[in-house]
Amino acid sequence: QVLLAESGGGLVQAGGSLRLSCAASGLNFINYRQYAMGWFRQPPGKEREFVAAISSNGDRIQYADSVKGRFTISKDDSKTTVYLQMDSLKSEDTAVYYCAAQSRRYYYTTKIEDFHSWGQGTQVTVSL
């Protein structure tokens, strides 16, 4: 298990930007590179959905179609932190955002059930 903590959520107007951070604790950067990292979100009244993921070495990145071209996932192994830069935000991006870790380093999946460690979530609210 990896302990994860998200931060950076808040209230933003449509068209604005936010950067979410997810810090892993209890790991050095070598151990941190054992994991692929992902971001998911859960809109009000809906199920949790995949947003973005990045392989342990940062070479393989995937996005949900709904965020392609607007969101960017990145990681800093020295800080054991993964980021989600969110630009051109829309009201439909309103959700609780979660980061998660998966032990498949490169050939990870985007399935919720394959991520074994989760943060507590951070609320993102986009107003019109």
C-alpha positions in Angstrom: 0.0 0.0 0.0 1.1 3.5 -0.8 -0.1 6.5 1.3 -1.4 9.2 -1.1 -2.6 12.7 -0.3 -4.2 15.1 -2.9 -4.1 18.9 -2.7 -4.9 21.8 -5.0 -8.6 21.6 -5.4 -10.9 24.5 -5.1 -13.4 26.7 -6.8 -12.6 28.1 -10.3 -14.6 29.8 -13.0 -15.1 28.1 -16.3 -12.1 28.6 -18.6 -9.8 28.8 -15.6 -7.0 26.5 -14.5 -6.0 24.4 -11.5 -3.1 22.2 -10.7 -3.7 19.2 -8.5 -0.9 17.5 -6.6 -0.7 14.0 -5.1 2.1 13.3 -2.7 3.1 9.8 -1.8 4.5 9.3 1.7 6.7 6.6 3.1 8.6 6.0 -0.1 11.9 7.1 -1.6 12.1 8.0 -5.2 13.4 4.5 -6.1 10.4 2.8 -4.6 8.1 5.4 -6.0 9.2 4.3 -9.5 7.6 0.9 -8.9 4.2 2.4 -9.5 2.1 3.7 -12.3 0.0 6.6 -11.1 -3.5 7.7 -12.1 -6.1 10.4 -11.6 -9.8 9.6 -11.4 -12.8 11.7 -10.6 -16.3 11.3 -9.3 -18.9 13.9 -10.4 -21.9 14.5 -8.1 -24.3 11.6 -8.3 -22.1 9.7 -10.7 -19.6 6.8 -10.6 -15.9 7.3 -10.4 -14.2 7.6 -13.8 -10.8 7.5 -15.2 -9.1 10.8 -16.1 -5.4 10.3 -16.7 -2.5 7.9 -16.0 1.2 7.8 -16.3 3.7 4.9 -16.3 6.4 4.6 -13.6 9.0 5.9 -16.0 6.7 8.6 -17.4 6.9 7.4 -21.0 3.4 6.1 -21.3 0.5 8.5 -20.7 -3.2 8.1 -21.3 -6.1 10.5 -21.0 -9.9 10.1 -21.0 -11.3 11.6 -24.2 -13.2 14.2 -22.2 -10.0 15.8 -21.0 -7.6 15.3 -23.9 -5.9 18.6 -24.9 -7.0 20.3 -21.6 -5.4 18.2 -18.8 -1.8 17.2 -18.4 -0.4 14.6 -16.1 3.2 14.7 -14.9 5.3 13.3 -12.1 8.4 14.3 -10.1 10.0 11.2 -8.7 12.3 13.2 -6.5 9.3 14.6 -4.7 7.3 11.3 -5.1 4.5 13.5 -6.4 2.2 13.3 -9.4 0.4 16.3 -10.8 -2.7 17.1 -12.9 -2.6 20.4 -14.7 -6.2 21.3 -15.6 -6.8 24.0 -18.2 -9.9 25.3 -19.9 -12.0 23.9 -17.2 -15.7 23.3 -17.8 -18.6 23.0 -15.5 -18.7 19.2 -16.3 -15.2 18.9 -14.7 -16.8 19.5 -11.3 -16.0 16.4 -9.2 -14.0 15.0 -6.4 -10.6 14.1 -7.9 -8.6 11.1 -6.6 -5.1 9.9 -7.3 -4.2 6.2 -7.2 -1.3 3.9 -7.5 -0.9 0.7 -9.5 1.9 -1.9 -9.3 2.0 -2.5 -13.1 4.8 0.0 -13.8 4.5 0.4 -17.6 1.7 -1.8 -18.9 -0.8 -0.4 -16.5 -4.5 -0.5 -17.0 -7.0 2.3 -16.5 -9.5 0.1 -14.6 -10.4 1.3 -11.2 -10.1 -2.2 -9.7 -6.5 -2.4 -10.8 -5.4 0.5 -8.6 -4.6 -0.6 -5.1 -3.9 2.6 -3.2 -6.1 5.7 -3.2 -6.0 9.2 -1.8 -8.9 10.8 0.1 -9.8 13.1 -2.8 -9.9 16.8 -3.4 -13.0 18.8 -4.5 -12.8 20.7 -7.8 -15.8 23.0 -8.5 -16.1 24.8 -11.8 -18.6 27.7 -11.8 -20.2 29.1 -14.9 
